[in-house]
Amino acid sequence: MDTRSSGKIGLFTIAYYVSTTVIAILVGFALVFIIKPGLHGTLASSDTQSDDFHAPSTVDMFHDLIKNLFPDNIVSAAIQSTYTLYVKEEFIDVEKESPEKSMHQNVTNTFYRESNSTPLVEPDGGNTTDQSSSIWTAKAVYKPGLNILGILVYCAVFGAMLGKLGHKGRVVFKFFEVLNEITMGMVRIVMWFSPLGILSLITGKILSVSDLAGMVYRLWMFIATCITGLFVQSVVIIPLIYLILTRKNPFRVSLGIVHALLTALGTDSSAVTLPVTIECCEKNLKIGRTISRFVLPIGATINMDGAAIFQVVTPVYIAQLSGVHLSILDILALGLSATLASIGAAAVPGSVIAIIMTFLMSMGLPTNELYIILAMDWFLGRLRTVTNVNGDCMAAALLQHFFNQDGNNGPTSENNPLREDEGQLETIQSFV
């Protein structure tokens, strides 16, 4: 790439992909809270709270979010997260109880006791519970569960620092590379047994459901919510962004990448579809080689709009099924986690399910409802991949419009990569 324009292209690419991911998350939240697929056929949980509960304020939720982003240490982040809890305590006015005891005010004017403790007794033995009034005190406590925000931030900073080490960091990089190979080998073994395991989980879940018709109805409502979100993102929002920025017909891009979209539908993988995507963009859309081979691989790695929608719809759906009320903090944490996780998700089938299971564990939601969704993920995963590939190609077309309107990227050999590659291949064959 030309070093003078590579920085601008890279900045535009990252900004576009992050912006569309955030929009996709907002679309997912809007649809799942409007349609409420988990509440159809069931009674909604009551939002009324008893007098013994004091909800945290917005400021407390923001503080909790910041504290979870920067945990005390990475080990604690793997097993617990922090949140603000209000504890009811009783305030006792000594002067009201006995005026002659007002001399105690110079030392202390109040005594406290927690609501669940034994009655407080004054120094002279008199019980003061009759003259007490309740107050709420904020305390920072820990709850069991994975702090995924802290782990994601830690891993991002760790990776950035490791990249700056250069050659000295190769040892650590090779360690994680080998660890990844070991983990993938274990996953391959598990995958051979996954059809039997998934069938057993789904069968057990179906047999344990008393209202099978209601479960099927709610599942279809969930699928309809996901499909609606993917449709709005890929047919309305992304083409509208392209139309506003370029004043061109966005569906011309979609017609030029039909082959790539069909490949994505069949493979359920942006990485596998990448060669076809590059070929469609370069031959059909006349996008320069420099742009297509820079933007599209990055898009296949970090542009997961379909996964972002699925990652926010599924936890909220399961929370609705379980009758769990999600606070503003939970929604903010889920949105931020989905943004980071969709950028870091692998472009392979089934990776989103593992991420969502982590979300459910960190939010304290049951994971047993996820097995039914897993049975339908083969279909939803293909639609998510189509959405991702369509967004990648729209980004490449946008960059072509802003940085190379004439469609030329330099020498003719760069715009005809197959001809250049064939020439190099003939030279190597003749040498051999």
Salt bridges, closest charged atoms under 4 A:
ASP2 OD2 - ARG4 NH2 3.27
ASP52 OD1 - LYS88 NZ 3.57
ASP64 OD1 - LYS67 NZ 3.57
GLU89 OE2 - LYS139 NZ 3.97
GLU90 OE2 - ARG113 NH2 2.44
GLU114 OE2 - LYS139 NZ 2.84
GLU122 OE1 - LYS101 NZ 3.61
ASP124 OD2 - LYS101 NZ 2.90
GLU177 OE1 - LYS174 NZ 3.03
GLU279 OE2 - LYS283 NZ 3.38
GLU282 OE2 - ARG293 NE 3.00
GLU369 OE2 - LYS205 NZ 3.03
ASP377 OD1 - ARG384 NH1 3.01
GLU420 OE2 - ARG289 NH1 3.61
